[in-house]
Amino acid sequence: MPVIESSYRAPLYFFNGHLQTIIPSLFREVPQVHYQRQRLDTPDGDFLDLDWSKIKTATNTLVILSHGLEGDANRPYIKGMVKAMNQIGFDALAWNFRSCSGEPNKLLRSYHMGATDDLDLVVKHVLTLHQYHEIYLTGFSMGGNITLNYLGQQPEQLPEQIKKAAVFSVPCHISSASRKMAQFENRIYMQRFLKSLRKKLIDKTSLMPATMNLDGYHRLRTFPEFDERYTAPIHGFKDAHDYYTKCSSKQYLANIRVPTLLVNAKNDPFLSPECFPVAEAQANPYFYLEIPPDGGHVGFVENYRQNKYYSERRAIEFFKKGFS
């Protein structure tokens, strides 16, 4: 095992993966989540903005949440999970990747699929508070890939306070997922991502005009083209292929030694067949894989009007009870 048979099905009116992806992303609202922001200085002279949501009574349990590409702590899937965790008595910490908190970061480097150093810094900061004896990790899409890398790259150095992890919609094989995103059916998603990333680059150019060249940016159409030109050289990779090879979490799943659940929907428009690591789950008793037929990318709607989402229910079940 542990490949989990999924009972989740999307409502009938969410009849394909694109609807299940787009509607929650654009229209879901999550009220009554109130963050307290903390700025954490990084050793390299930059900063991370951490958004805390604490319950009214003291608790020794914390969930650390990692968002997706061009997301932040205010994305509805993050706020929904934060609220769900608060409701069961857990504090929640949603950290914003560099340049994702509404303010450009100070350095040329930003965030990427393998930025486990920043997640590690967040965890170590939490441990200095000496409050939380149980820490759970959850991540979505890119944040899920970073989380799996963190768990699998150096499992012997993982703090004992980290008990479990649950991640959703993870492109754990980046090169094939990037090719999937380049397909015609995903052109609208790509246009939105590239437009958002361009704004970040313009902000960076105003701070560091000598380090960034946007000539010809409008000709970029895919993640491999963007990552070849920007992500890879900025973050010390030889090229996009080197970046994808080193940062794909699939290769580290065999090393995971804390109970970890990955939920990837079969109809996720962002994921390639290589992003469903069945063999890895069958070989590792700590790594659970669930492949529901529905869900889209970071969707998983159960009841849209009642604001109920399977990802939140599933994470709670896994953190509190696990699987029998």
C-alpha positions in Angstrom: 0.0 0.0 0.0 -0.6 2.9 1.0 -2.6 4.0 -2.1 -5.9 5.2 -0.7 -9.2 4.6 -2.4 -10.9 7.9 -2.5 -14.6 8.5 -1.7 -14.6 12.1 -2.9 -16.8 13.2 -5.8 -17.4 16.7 -6.9 -20.9 18.1 -7.0 -22.6 17.4 -10.4 -22.7 21.1 -11.4 -18.9 21.1 -11.2 -18.7 18.7 -14.1 -15.0 19.0 -15.1 -11.6 19.8 -13.8 -11.5 23.3 -15.2 -14.7 24.3 -13.4 -13.4 22.7 -10.2 -10.2 24.7 -10.6 -11.5 28.1 -11.6 -14.7 28.7 -9.6 -13.1 28.2 -6.1 -10.1 30.2 -7.1 -12.0 33.2 -8.4 -15.2 33.3 -6.3 -14.7 31.5 -3.0 -14.8 33.8 0.0 -13.6 32.7 3.5 -14.8 35.1 6.2 -13.5 35.4 9.8 -9.9 34.8 9.2 -7.8 37.5 10.9 -4.1 37.4 10.5 -1.3 38.9 12.7 1.7 39.5 10.5 5.2 38.9 11.6 8.3 39.8 9.5 11.1 37.2 9.8 14.6 38.4 8.7 16.5 35.8 6.6 20.2 35.1 7.0 20.9 36.4 3.5 19.5 39.9 4.2 16.0 39.4 3.0 12.7 38.8 4.8 9.7 36.5 4.9 6.3 37.7 6.0 4.4 35.2 8.2 0.7 35.4 8.8 -0.5 33.9 12.1 -4.0 32.9 13.0 -4.2 31.8 16.6 -7.1 30.4 18.5 -8.2 32.2 21.7 -6.9 29.5 24.1 -3.3 28.3 24.4 -2.4 25.3 22.3 0.7 23.3 21.6 -0.3 22.3 18.1 0.5 24.3 14.9 -0.1 23.9 11.2 2.3 25.5 8.8 0.8 26.2 5.4 2.6 26.8 2.1 0.8 28.4 -0.8 1.1 27.8 -4.6 2.7 29.7 -7.5 1.9 33.4 -7.4 -0.3 32.8 -4.3 -0.1 34.2 -0.8 -1.6 33.7 2.6 -4.9 35.3 1.5 -5.7 32.8 -1.3 -9.0 31.2 -0.5 -7.6 27.7 -0.3 -5.1 28.9 2.3 -7.6 30.8 4.3 -10.1 27.9 4.1 -7.5 25.5 5.5 -6.4 28.1 8.2 -10.0 28.5 9.3 -10.6 24.7 9.4 -7.5 24.2 11.5 -8.5 26.9 13.9 -11.9 25.3 14.3 -10.4 22.1 15.6 -8.1 23.9 18.1 -4.9 24.3 16.1 -3.0 27.5 15.6 -2.1 28.2 12.0 0.9 29.9 10.3 0.6 30.7 6.6 4.0 32.0 5.3 4.3 34.0 2.2 7.1 33.2 -0.2 9.6 35.9 -1.0 7.9 38.7 -3.1 4.4 37.2 -2.4 3.3 39.2 0.6 2.4 42.4 -1.3 5.9 43.9 -1.1 8.9 43.1 -3.3 11.7 41.3 -1.5 15.1 42.8 -1.2 17.3 40.4 -3.2 17.4 39.2 -6.8 16.4 35.7 -5.7 12.7 35.1 -5.2 11.0 31.8 -4.7 11.0 28.5 -6.6 10.0 24.9 -6.5 13.0 23.8 -4.4 13.1 26.7 -1.9 13.2 24.4 1.1 15.7 26.7 2.9 12.9 29.2 3.5 10.5 26.6 4.8 13.3 25.3 7.0 13.8 28.8 8.3 10.1 29.2 9.2 10.1 25.9 11.1 13.3 26.7 13.0 11.8 30.1 13.9 8.7 28.4 15.2 10.8 26.0 17.3 12.5 29.0 19.0 9.1 29.9 20.5 9.1 26.8 22.6 5.3 26.6 22.4 4.5 23.9 19.8 5.1 20.2 20.6 3.2 19.1 17.5 3.7 20.6 14.1 1.8 19.6 11.0 2.6 20.8 7.4 0.3 21.3 4.5 0.9 22.7 1.1 -0.8 23.3 -2.2 0.7 22.9 -5.7 4.2 24.5 -5.6 3.9 24.7 -1.8 3.2 21.0 -1.7 6.3 20.3 -3.8 8.4 22.4 -1.5 6.9 20.6 1.5 7.6 17.1 0.0 11.2 18.2 -0.8 11.7 19.4 2.8 10.4 16.1 4.2 12.4 13.9 1.9 15.7 15.5 1.2 17.2 15.2 4.7 14.7 13.2 6.8 17.3 12.5 9.5 17.5 16.2 10.2 13.7 16.8 10.5 12.7 18.2 13.9 10.8 15.6 16.0 8.0 18.1 16.5 6.9 17.6 12.9 4.3 14.8 13.1 2.5 14.6 9.7 2.0 16.4 6.4 -0.9 16.7 3.9 -0.3 18.2 0.5 -2.7 18.7 -2.4 -2.4 19.2 -6.2 1.3 18.7 -6.3 3.3 18.8 -9.6 5.9 16.5 -8.1 7.5 15.8 -11.6 8.1 19.3 -12.7 9.3 18.8 -16.3 6.3 16.8 -17.4 3.9 19.1 -15.6 5.4 22.1 -17.3 4.8 20.3 -20.7 1.2 19.7 -19.6 0.8 23.3 -18.8 2.0 24.3 -22.3 -0.9 22.4 -23.9 -3.5 24.5 -25.7 -6.2 23.7 -23.2 -4.2 25.4 -20.5 -3.3 28.6 -22.3 -5.6 30.8 -20.2 -3.8 29.6 -17.0 -0.4 30.2 -18.6 -1.3 33.7 -19.6 -2.5 34.6 -16.1 0.7 33.2 -14.5 3.0 34.9 -17.0 1.2 38.2 -16.5 1.5 38.0 -12.8 5.2 36.9 -13.0 5.9 39.8 -15.3 4.6 42.3 -12.8 7.0 40.8 -10.2 9.9 41.2 -12.6 9.0 44.8 -13.3 9.0 45.5 -9.6 12.4 43.9 -9.3 13.7 45.9 -12.3 12.8 49.1 -10.5 14.8 48.0 -7.5 17.7 46.5 -9.4 17.7 47.9 -13.0 21.1 46.5 -13.9 20.1 42.9 -13.1 16.9 42.3 -15.1 16.2 42.3 -18.8 12.6 42.2 -19.9 13.2 42.6 -23.6 11.2 40.0 -25.5 9.2 38.9 -22.4 5.9 39.1 -24.5 7.2 36.2 -26.6 7.4 33.8 -23.7 4.6 31.3 -23.7 5.5 28.5 -21.4 7.1 27.7 -18.1 10.2 26.1 -19.6 10.8 29.4 -21.6 10.3 31.5 -18.5 12.3 29.3 -16.2 15.1 29.0 -18.8 15.4 32.8 -18.9 14.7 33.8 -15.3 14.1 31.2 -12.6 17.1 28.9 -13.4 19.9 31.5 -13.7 18.6 33.7 -10.9 18.6 30.8 -8.5 21.8 29.1 -9.5 20.6 26.3 -11.8 22.3 25.7 -15.2 19.1 25.8 -17.1 15.4 24.9 -16.8 16.1 21.2 -17.2 18.6 21.3 -14.3 16.1 23.3 -12.2 13.3 20.8 -12.9 15.5 17.8 -12.3 16.9 19.0 -8.9 13.6 20.4 -7.6 11.1 17.7 -8.4 10.0 16.1 -5.2 9.0 12.7 -6.7 12.6 11.6 -6.4 12.6 12.1 -2.6 9.3 10.4 -1.7 11.1 7.2 -0.8 13.0 9.0 1.9 10.0 10.4 3.8 9.7 9.1 7.4 6.7 11.0 8.8 3.2 10.1 7.8 2.5 12.1 4.7 -0.7 12.3 2.5 -0.6 13.5 -1.1 -4.0 14.1 -2.8 -3.8 14.7 -6.6 -7.1 14.7 -8.5 -7.2 12.6 -11.7 -8.8 15.4 -13.6 -6.3 18.1 -12.5 -5.6 20.1 -15.6 -2.1 21.0 -14.4 -0.7 17.5 -13.7 0.9 15.0 -16.0 0.7 11.2 -15.5 4.1 11.3 -13.9 2.7 13.4 -11.1 0.8 10.4 -9.7 3.5 8.5 -7.8 1.8 5.1 -7.3 4.9 3.0 -7.1 6.5 5.3 -4.5 3.4 5.1 -2.3 3.3 1.3 -2.6 6.9 1.1 -1.5 6.9 3.5 1.4 4.6 2.9 4.4 4.9 6.5 5.5 3.7 8.0 2.2 0.0 7.9 1.3 -1.4 8.7 -2.1 -5.0 9.4 -2.9 -6.2 10.0 -6.5 -9.9 11.1 -6.5 -11.4 11.3 -9.9 -12.5 14.9 -9.3 -11.1 17.9 -7.7 -9.3 19.9 -10.4 -6.3 21.9 -9.3 -6.6 23.0 -5.7 -10.4 22.8 -6.0 -11.9 19.8 -4.1 -15.4 21.4 -3.7 -17.8 19.4 -1.6 -20.6 21.9 -1.1 -20.0 25.2 -2.7 -22.9 27.1 -1.0 -21.9 25.8 2.4 -18.2 26.5 1.7 -17.2 22.9 2.4 -14.0 21.6 0.8 -12.7 18.0 0.7 -9.1 19.1 1.1 -9.8 20.7 4.5 -11.9 17.7 5.7 -9.2 15.3 4.5 -6.3 17.1 6.2 -8.2 17.2 9.5 -9.0 13.5 9.3 -5.4 12.7 8.5 -3.9 14.9 11.2 -6.2 13.8 13.9 -6.8 10.1 13.1 -4.7 9.0 10.2 -5.8 5.9 8.4 -6.7 2.6 9.9 
